[in-house]
Amino acid sequence: MREKDAEILNYVNTHFNDPNINIMQLALMFEMSTSYLSKTFKKIAGVGLLDYIHSLRIQRAKVLLETTDKTIKAISEETGYTNSLTMIRAFKRYEGITPSEYKNLASS
């Protein structure tokens, strides 16, 4: 993996919970076109940037659902979603169940 590729991946891994992270911001930051960044990211991560960010956010949300009593709203804010509805939709898309259903299953 090239050094710049590692920098991009590391940045996304540490800033996935920033609600403003997006392809345009990263392209400017790493001085490349959005299309080149998109292709490069897919090559290094195996999935597109948005799917990768969602997967990191969902994994973090799952940990918080299992280990805390935080509300869905608080978890959505902590994981980088702009509102709880967006997180619920993404969670259901990637996990097949809602965060509430996941929390109930995890606590039983």
URLINLIN-V309201 format. One record per residue. N is the residue number from 0. RES is the residue in three letters. PHI is phi in degrees with one decimal (999 if undefined). Layout:
BEGIN
n=N res=RES phi=PHI
n=N res=RES phi=PHI
END
This chain:
BEGIN
n=0 res=MET phi=999
n=1 res=ARG phi=-66.2
n=2 res=GLU phi=-60.4
n=3 res=LYS phi=-65.5
n=4 res=ASP phi=-60.2
n=5 res=ALA phi=-63.7
n=6 res=GLU phi=-63.1
n=7 res=ILE phi=-62.8
n=8 res=LEU phi=-61.7
n=9 res=ASN phi=-63.1
n=10 res=TYR phi=-61.0
n=11 res=VAL phi=-63.6
n=12 res=ASN phi=-63.7
n=13 res=THR phi=-96.7
n=14 res=HIS phi=-121.6
n=15 res=PHE phi=-59.4
n=16 res=ASN phi=-87.6
n=17 res=ASP phi=-81.0
n=18 res=PRO phi=-62.8
n=19 res=ASN phi=-96.3
n=20 res=ILE phi=-67.2
n=21 res=ASN phi=-160.6
n=22 res=ILE phi=-61.0
n=23 res=MET phi=-64.7
n=24 res=GLN phi=-60.2
n=25 res=LEU phi=-66.3
n=26 res=ALA phi=-61.2
n=27 res=LEU phi=-64.3
n=28 res=MET phi=-61.5
n=29 res=PHE phi=-100.5
n=30 res=GLU phi=53.2
n=31 res=MET phi=-146.9
n=32 res=SER phi=-72.0
n=33 res=THR phi=-63.3
n=34 res=SER phi=-68.1
n=35 res=TYR phi=-67.4
n=36 res=LEU phi=-61.0
n=37 res=SER phi=-59.1
n=38 res=LYS phi=-65.0
n=39 res=THR phi=-62.8
n=40 res=PHE phi=-63.4
n=41 res=LYS phi=-62.2
n=42 res=LYS phi=-66.9
n=43 res=ILE phi=-82.7
n=44 res=ALA phi=-104.3
n=45 res=GLY phi=86.1
n=46 res=VAL phi=-142.1
n=47 res=GLY phi=-68.1
n=48 res=LEU phi=-57.0
n=49 res=LEU phi=-62.9
n=50 res=ASP phi=-61.5
n=51 res=TYR phi=-64.0
n=52 res=ILE phi=-61.6
n=53 res=HIS phi=-59.4
n=54 res=SER phi=-64.6
n=55 res=LEU phi=-64.3
n=56 res=ARG phi=-64.7
n=57 res=ILE phi=-67.0
n=58 res=GLN phi=-61.1
n=59 res=ARG phi=-66.1
n=60 res=ALA phi=-61.3
n=61 res=LYS phi=-61.3
n=62 res=VAL phi=-62.2
n=63 res=LEU phi=-65.2
n=64 res=LEU phi=-64.9
n=65 res=GLU phi=-78.0
n=66 res=THR phi=-114.9
n=67 res=THR phi=-132.9
n=68 res=ASP phi=-105.5
n=69 res=LYS phi=-63.7
n=70 res=THR phi=-73.9
n=71 res=ILE phi=-59.5
n=72 res=LYS phi=-61.2
n=73 res=ALA phi=-64.4
n=74 res=ILE phi=-66.8
n=75 res=SER phi=-62.4
n=76 res=GLU phi=-66.6
n=77 res=GLU phi=-67.7
n=78 res=THR phi=-95.5
n=79 res=GLY phi=102.9
n=80 res=TYR phi=-83.9
n=81 res=THR phi=-74.7
n=82 res=ASN phi=-157.3
n=83 res=SER phi=-68.9
n=84 res=LEU phi=-62.6
n=85 res=THR phi=-62.4
n=86 res=MET phi=-65.7
n=87 res=ILE phi=-60.3
n=88 res=ARG phi=-62.7
n=89 res=ALA phi=-64.3
n=90 res=PHE phi=-59.8
n=91 res=LYS phi=-64.4
n=92 res=ARG phi=-63.8
n=93 res=TYR phi=-87.6
n=94 res=GLU phi=-108.3
n=95 res=GLY phi=85.0
n=96 res=ILE phi=-140.1
n=97 res=THR phi=-79.8
n=98 res=PRO phi=-58.0
n=99 res=SER phi=-63.8
n=100 res=GLU phi=-62.6
n=101 res=TYR phi=-62.3
n=102 res=LYS phi=-61.4
n=103 res=ASN phi=-63.2
n=104 res=LEU phi=-66.4
n=105 res=ALA phi=-68.1
n=106 res=SER phi=-90.8
n=107 res=SER phi=-94.3
END
